[in-house]
Amino acid sequence: MQVGVTSILLTNLLNSDINGIIDWETINQSIDPTEEGFNHYLPQIIKKSKQQKISILLGLSIYTTSNRHEWFRLSQSSNNNNNNVYSTFYIWTNNEPLTDQQKRHYAYDSIRRAYYRHVHGNPNSPLLNLSNPNVVDGYQWDKGQSAFSPIWDSSSGCICISELMFTPALESSAVRFKRYRVIHFESRNKHQL
């Protein structure tokens, strides 16, 4: 029997809280507390899906993390230190927000003594600086999936692409992601599949 399925979209797979991803390399504990089942079954699912010509997609909120994410903590402690690769992983400014609109999008961080851009009204969801190639390189999470699928659903607590466009530093990246809703990449670990 054929069902006509061409893709499977997996969401809420990675370790996260209500504000965003906490760790790109661990699985959401509510799915598999030990990760043993995930590490055992996912390669089998991927192998079977490839045999059936079904793509596995990961739905990720790729423009923000939780403020509990290690990248944000390292960026906080960098104090614009150019030797710290994480110093520009998020959008920081020393300028105090002046307008009401800016105040809804920026929060002061007492550790770094600067303001960071976050999801509208949620300072616990800092925005990643997607124009930074080191941030994009940080997404090298690969279990054999066919692609990453950015999630742009404002009803789920994520911001819409139009809100991303508001930030000039992200505009070129946002346009790129808007144009290519699914980001394909070659599997670096083909021998493991």
KEKE-3310 file (N, C-alpha, C; in steps of 0.2 Angstrom, whole numbers, plus 5000, padded with zeros to 4 digits):
npx = (5004:5003:5005:5008:5017:5030:5039:5044:5042:5050:5047:5051:5061:5074:5083:5075:5067:5053:5056:5066:5079:5090:5101:5109:5113:5108:5093:5076:5071:5058:5054:5063:5071:5083:5090:5094:5085:5082:5094:5096:5084:5082:5093:5088:5076:5079:5086:5076:5067:5074:5076:5062:5062:5058:5060:5068:5065:5070:5062:5066:5068:5078:5083:5083:5087:5086:5088:5096:5104:5121:5128:5123:5126:5140:5142:5137:5147:5157:5160:5162:5174:5185:5192:5184:5174:5161:5156:5149:5138:5125:5114:5120:5120:5127:5119:5106:5089:5077:5064:5047:5045:5058:5061:5053:5059:5073:5083:5092:5107:5115:5127:5135:5134:5126:5114:5103:5095:5079:5066:5050:5045:5049:5062:5069:5072:5084:5089:5098:5113:5111:5119:5132:5144:5150:5139:5130:5138:5138:5127:5129:5123:5120:5112:5109:5098:5088:5086:5086:5072:5066:5056:5043:5032:5021:5011:5016:5025:5036:5045:5038:5043:5042:5044:5058:5063:5063:5075:5089:5102:5099:5093:5098:5100:5088:5080:5087:5083:5069:5067:5072:5064:5067:5082:5094:5107:5122:5125:5137:5141:5139:5144:5140:5126)
npy = (4994:5011:5027:5040:5048:5060:5067:5068:5078:5082:5090:5100:5092:5093:5098:5109:5124:5133:5145:5143:5134:5125:5117:5111:5098:5089:5078:5082:5080:5075:5068:5057:5052:5046:5046:5034:5027:5035:5037:5024:5021:5031:5031:5019:5023:5033:5026:5017:5026:5033:5022:5021:5033:5044:5060:5066:5079:5092:5102:5117:5131:5143:5155:5160:5157:5149:5159:5152:5144:5138:5146:5159:5162:5162:5172:5183:5184:5189:5203:5211:5206:5203:5192:5182:5170:5169:5182:5189:5181:5184:5198:5213:5229:5244:5255:5263:5258:5269:5271:5266:5254:5249:5246:5236:5226:5225:5221:5224:5218:5214:5207:5208:5222:5228:5230:5217:5210:5203:5191:5198:5206:5195:5193:5182:5175:5177:5184:5176:5181:5179:5183:5181:5170:5161:5157:5151:5140:5134:5126:5113:5100:5084:5070:5063:5068:5075:5089:5105:5113:5129:5136:5147:5152:5162:5159:5149:5154:5158:5170:5179:5180:5193:5201:5197:5204:5217:5219:5226:5220:5207:5206:5202:5189:5184:5186:5177:5165:5166:5165:5152:5141:5128:5122:5114:5101:5092:5076:5074:5062:5050:5037:5032:5029)
npz = (5000:4996:5003:4998:5005:5006:5014:5031:5045:5059:5074:5089:5094:5099:5114:5123:5130:5135:5129:5119:5110:5121:5120:5106:5104:5111:5115:5117:5133:5137:5126:5125:5139:5141:5129:5123:5116:5106:5099:5095:5087:5078:5067:5061:5057:5048:5038:5033:5029:5018:5010:5005:4999:5006:5014:5029:5039:5050:5061:5066:5077:5071:5073:5086:5103:5119:5133:5142:5135:5131:5121:5122:5136:5135:5126:5133:5143:5136:5134:5122:5118:5106:5104:5108:5101:5102:5105:5096:5092:5095:5094:5099:5107:5113:5114:5122:5121:5113:5108:5110:5103:5101:5114:5116:5110:5114:5128:5143:5148:5163:5165:5153:5151:5141:5128:5122:5107:5106:5105:5102:5116:5124:5134:5137:5126:5116:5101:5088:5079:5063:5052:5055:5051:5059:5068:5059:5056:5068:5067:5064:5067:5064:5060:5050:5043:5030:5029:5036:5043:5044:5057:5056:5064:5072:5081:5089:5098:5092:5081:5067:5050:5045:5057:5059:5048:5053:5059:5055:5054:5053:5041:5028:5030:5034:5022:5014:5021:5020:5006:5004:5011:5016:5021:5013:5015:5013:5020:5032:5037:5030:5030:5042:5041)
capx = (5000:5007:5002:5010:5021:5037:5043:5042:5044:5051:5048:5052:5066:5080:5083:5073:5062:5047:5060:5070:5084:5095:5107:5108:5116:5104:5086:5071:5070:5051:5054:5068:5075:5090:5092:5096:5080:5083:5101:5095:5079:5083:5096:5084:5070:5082:5088:5070:5064:5078:5074:5056:5062:5055:5064:5067:5066:5070:5059:5070:5068:5085:5084:5083:5089:5084:5094:5099:5109:5128:5131:5121:5130:5147:5141:5136:5153:5163:5161:5164:5180:5185:5195:5179:5170:5154:5154:5144:5133:5119:5114:5121:5121:5128:5114:5099:5083:5074:5057:5043:5046:5064:5061:5050:5064:5079:5084:5098:5111:5120:5134:5139:5133:5124:5107:5103:5089:5076:5059:5046:5042:5052:5069:5072:5073:5088:5090:5105:5115:5112:5123:5138:5145:5151:5133:5128:5143:5136:5121:5132:5120:5118:5110:5107:5091:5088:5086:5083:5066:5065:5049:5041:5025:5021:5007:5019:5030:5042:5043:5037:5048:5041:5048:5065:5065:5064:5082:5094:5108:5097:5089:5100:5099:5080:5078:5089:5079:5062:5068:5073:5061:5070:5089:5097:5114:5125:5126:5144:5142:5135:5146:5136:5119)
capy = (5000:5017:5033:5046:5053:5062:5070:5068:5084:5081:5096:5099:5086:5095:5100:5116:5126:5137:5151:5141:5129:5125:5113:5109:5092:5084:5077:5084:5075:5073:5063:5051:5054:5043:5046:5028:5025:5040:5035:5017:5020:5036:5029:5015:5027:5037:5021:5015:5032:5033:5016:5023:5040:5049:5064:5067:5086:5094:5109:5121:5138:5144:5162:5162:5151:5151:5163:5147:5141:5140:5151:5165:5163:5164:5179:5188:5185:5191:5210:5213:5203:5201:5185:5177:5169:5170:5189:5192:5176:5187:5205:5217:5236:5248:5261:5262:5259:5275:5271:5260:5248:5247:5244:5229:5221:5225:5220:5226:5213:5217:5204:5211:5229:5230:5228:5212:5210:5197:5190:5204:5205:5190:5194:5175:5172:5181:5183:5175:5185:5175:5186:5179:5163:5156:5155:5146:5134:5130:5121:5106:5095:5080:5063:5060:5071:5078:5096:5109:5117:5134:5137:5154:5152:5166:5157:5144:5158:5160:5176:5179:5183:5200:5203:5197:5209:5223:5220:5227:5216:5201:5207:5198:5182:5183:5186:5171:5160:5167:5162:5145:5139:5122:5122:5107:5101:5086:5073:5073:5056:5045:5031:5030:5028)
capz = (5000:4995:5006:4995:5009:5003:5019:5038:5048:5066:5078:5096:5095:5103:5121:5123:5135:5132:5126:5113:5111:5126:5118:5099:5103:5115:5114:5122:5138:5137:5121:5127:5144:5141:5122:5120:5111:5100:5096:5092:5082:5073:5061:5057:5053:5042:5033:5030:5025:5012:5005:5003:4996:5011:5017:5036:5040:5057:5062:5071:5077:5070:5074:5093:5108:5126:5137:5146:5130:5132:5117:5125:5142:5132:5122:5139:5147:5131:5134:5116:5117:5099:5104:5110:5095:5104:5107:5091:5091:5096:5092:5105:5106:5119:5114:5125:5116:5114:5106:5113:5099:5102:5121:5116:5106:5117:5135:5146:5152:5168:5165:5148:5152:5135:5127:5117:5104:5108:5102:5104:5122:5128:5134:5138:5119:5113:5094:5085:5074:5058:5048:5058:5048:5065:5070:5054:5057:5074:5066:5061:5070:5058:5062:5043:5041:5024:5029:5042:5041:5049:5059:5056:5066:5078:5086:5093:5102:5087:5078:5060:5046:5045:5063:5058:5043:5056:5062:5049:5055:5050:5035:5022:5032:5034:5015:5012:5024:5017:5000:5005:5017:5019:5020:5012:5016:5012:5026:5032:5040:5026:5032:5048:5040)
cpx = (5004:5002:5003:5014:5028:5041:5040:5045:5044:5052:5049:5056:5071:5079:5081:5068:5057:5050:5064:5074:5089:5101:5105:5110:5113:5097:5082:5070:5063:5050:5057:5073:5082:5094:5094:5091:5081:5089:5100:5090:5080:5087:5092:5079:5073:5083:5081:5067:5068:5077:5067:5056:5058:5060:5063:5069:5066:5067:5062:5068:5075:5087:5085:5085:5086:5090:5098:5104:5116:5131:5129:5125:5138:5147:5141:5142:5158:5164:5164:5172:5181:5189:5190:5174:5163:5151:5149:5139:5126:5119:5114:5122:5123:5123:5108:5094:5079:5066:5053:5044:5052:5064:5057:5054:5071:5079:5091:5101:5116:5127:5138:5139:5131:5117:5108:5096:5086:5069:5055:5043:5044:5059:5073:5073:5077:5089:5097:5106:5117:5116:5131:5139:5147:5144:5130:5132:5141:5130:5123:5129:5118:5118:5108:5100:5093:5089:5084:5077:5064:5057:5048:5034:5024:5016:5010:5025:5036:5040:5042:5043:5048:5045:5055:5067:5066:5071:5086:5100:5106:5094:5091:5099:5092:5078:5080:5085:5072:5062:5068:5071:5064:5077:5092:5104:5116:5126:5134:5146:5138:5138:5143:5129:5118)
cpy = (5006:5023:5039:5051:5054:5064:5069:5074:5083:5088:5094:5093:5087:5098:5107:5118:5130:5143:5149:5135:5130:5122:5110:5101:5086:5084:5080:5079:5072:5068:5056:5053:5052:5044:5040:5026:5029:5038:5028:5017:5025:5034:5024:5018:5030:5032:5019:5020:5033:5028:5018:5030:5045:5053:5065:5075:5087:5101:5112:5128:5141:5151:5164:5156:5153:5155:5158:5143:5143:5145:5158:5167:5165:5171:5184:5189:5188:5198:5213:5211:5200:5194:5180:5176:5170:5177:5192:5186:5179:5195:5210:5224:5239:5254:5259:5262:5265:5275:5265:5254:5245:5243:5237:5224:5220:5224:5222:5220:5215:5214:5207:5219:5232:5228:5222:5212:5203:5196:5195:5202:5199:5190:5187:5172:5177:5179:5181:5179:5180:5177:5184:5171:5158:5153:5149:5139:5130:5125:5115:5100:5090:5073:5060:5062:5074:5085:5099:5113:5122:5135:5144:5155:5156:5164:5152:5148:5160:5167:5175:5182:5190:5204:5203:5202:5216:5225:5221:5222:5209:5201:5202:5191:5180:5182:5179:5165:5160:5164:5154:5142:5132:5122:5115:5107:5093:5082:5072:5066:5050:5038:5028:5028:5021)
cpz = (5000:4998:5003:4999:5006:5008:5026:5041:5056:5069:5085:5098:5100:5110:5121:5129:5131:5128:5120:5115:5117:5124:5111:5099:5107:5114:5119:5127:5139:5131:5123:5132:5144:5134:5119:5115:5105:5096:5092:5086:5077:5066:5057:5054:5047:5037:5030:5026:5018:5007:5002:4999:5000:5014:5024:5036:5047:5057:5067:5071:5077:5071:5081:5097:5114:5129:5141:5141:5131:5127:5120:5131:5140:5129:5128:5142:5142:5132:5128:5115:5110:5098:5105:5104:5096:5105:5102:5088:5092:5094:5098:5103:5113:5119:5117:5121:5118:5113:5110:5109:5100:5109:5121:5113:5110:5125:5137:5149:5156:5168:5159:5148:5145:5134:5121:5114:5105:5105:5106:5111:5126:5128:5136:5131:5115:5105:5092:5080:5067:5052:5049:5055:5054:5068:5066:5055:5063:5073:5063:5065:5064:5061:5055:5041:5034:5024:5035:5039:5046:5050:5060:5059:5073:5083:5091:5098:5098:5084:5070:5056:5045:5051:5062:5053:5047:5058:5056:5049:5052:5044:5029:5024:5032:5027:5013:5015:5021:5010:5000:5011:5020:5017:5019:5013:5015:5019:5026:5035:5037:5028:5038:5047:5037)
residu = (MET:GLN:VAL:GLY:VAL:THR:SER:ILE:LEU:LEU:THR:ASN:LEU:LEU:ASN:SER:ASP:ILE:ASN:GLY:ILE:ILE:ASP:TRP:GLU:THR:ILE:ASN:GLN:SER:ILE:ASP:PRO:THR:GLU:GLU:GLY:PHE:ASN:HIS:TYR:LEU:PRO:GLN:ILE:ILE:LYS:LYS:SER:LYS:GLN:GLN:LYS:ILE:SER:ILE:LEU:LEU:GLY:LEU:SER:ILE:TYR:THR:THR:SER:ASN:ARG:HIS:GLU:TRP:PHE:ARG:LEU:SER:GLN:SER:SER:ASN:ASN:ASN:ASN:ASN:ASN:VAL:TYR:SER:THR:PHE:TYR:ILE:TRP:THR:ASN:ASN:GLU:PRO:LEU:THR:ASP:GLN:GLN:LYS:ARG:HIS:TYR:ALA:TYR:ASP:SER:ILE:ARG:ARG:ALA:TYR:TYR:ARG:HIS:VAL:HIS:GLY:ASN:PRO:ASN:SER:PRO:LEU:LEU:ASN:LEU:SER:ASN:PRO:ASN:VAL:VAL:ASP:GLY:TYR:GLN:TRP:ASP:LYS:GLY:GLN:SER:ALA:PHE:SER:PRO:ILE:TRP:ASP:SER:SER:SER:GLY:CYS:ILE:CYS:ILE:SER:GLU:LEU:MET:PHE:THR:PRO:ALA:LEU:GLU:SER:SER:ALA:VAL:ARG:PHE:LYS:ARG:TYR:ARG:VAL:ILE:HIS:PHE:GLU:SER:ARG:ASN:LYS:HIS:GLN:LEU)
# end
